[in-house]
């Protein structure tokens, strides 16, 4: 129940309640323009149909105008079957063998290219030499200008 000016009104009867307090205040009926929304939706639907029909026609036109690719000439088939793929028999043993070969290259001396006189040294020795000699540095810009 709602009490208004010492009179009790039932909430269900609220719509029938007289507007005695503020007769100029009422519900706003112009919030949403339903007609404009419906017209916009119909226009949007018509535009979508027209665009889809035009695209279908355009793609059919391009399909007819597109040059035909030349037929692909394939090599004649031989009766010999292809060899089966080579599978690893023992992958763990092959991995251990590969790592051992890499370890030998990192820890021993050897030739990389005899003709060019290029050798390989152990990585520990290479790090020692690098720590002693340092990295090659560029010449300062002033020295380059003087030359």
N, C-alpha and C positions, 0 to 999 in steps of 0.2 A: 504494500500500500504506500502511496505517496501522499504526503500531506501538503496541500496548497491552500492558503488563506482559510485556514480552519475548516477545510472540507476534505474528506478522504476520497481518493480516486483509486480504483483498481488498476493495476498495471496493464491488464488486458484491455481495458477501456481507454487507454491513453490516446488512441487515435480519435476517439469521439470527444475528448476533453476540449472544452471551449478555450480559446486562446485569450484569456482575460489580462494576463500580465503584460505581454508585448504583442499586440496584434500585427505590427509591421514585420515581425520576425517569422520566417517560414522556411521550409526546405528549399534548397537551391536546386532547380530543375535543369539548369543549363550547364552542368558539370561536364557531361560527355555528349558529344554529338554522334549519335548512333548512325545516322544517315551518312555522315561523312566517312565513318569507319567502313560501312558496308560498301559504299561507292569505291573507296580506295582498295578494298580487298578484291572486288570484282575487276577493277582495272589492273591490279597486280596479276590476277589469274589470267586475264586476257593477254597481257604482255608476255607472261611466261609461255603460254601456248604459242603465240606468234613467234617468239624467239626460238622455241624448240622446232617448230615446223621449218623456219628459215634455215636453221643449222642443219637439219636433216637434208633439205634440198641442196644446200651448199656442199655438204659432204658427198652426196650422190653425184653432184656435178664434178667435183674434184676426182672422184673415183673413176669416172668415165674418161676424164682428161689425162689422168696420170699415165706416164709411159710404162709400157709393160717391160718387166725385167727379162733379160736374155735367159734362155734356159741354161741350167747348170749342167755342164758336161762332167760326168764323173769318170774316174778311171775304171777300166774293166776289172771285175772281181777275179781274183785268183782262187784256185781250189785249195791252196795251202792254208791251213788254219794259222791264226796268229799264235806266237808262243805264249805260254802262260806267264803271268807276272811273276817277277822274282820276289819271293818272300824271304824274310829273315828266318834262318833256322834257329838261331839262338841269340836273341837280341841282347840279353844281358852280357853274354861273353863278347859280342861284337862291340858293345858300349865300353866294356872294360878294356878291350884291346885298343879302341880309339883313344881313350883317356890315357893309357900307358904311352901311346905314340906321341900324344901332345905333351905329356910330362917329359919324355925324352928330349923333345925339341926345346922345351923351356929350360932344361937343366944341363945340356951338353953343348960342346962346341961343334960346329959343322959348317959346310959350305952351303950357301944359298944359291950362288951362281959363280962357278969357277971362272968363266970367261970374263966376267966383270969384276972379279976379285972381291965378291961380297960374301962375308962370313956371318955366322950366327954365333952369339955368345950366350952363356947362361944368364937368366934374368937377374939373379942376385948380383952377378958381376956387373951387369949393365947399370943397375941401380947404384952400386958403389961408385962407378965411374961418373955417373951423372951427378951424384952428391959431391964428388971431388971437383969436377970441372964446371959444373953448372950448365944451365941451358944457354945456347947461343943467343945473344941479344942483338937487337938492331942498333945501328949506329944512330946517335942523336941527330936531330934534324939540322943542327948548326953545322956539323961535320959534312953532311951531304951537300949543303948549300955551298960550302967552300970549294968543293971538288967541282 
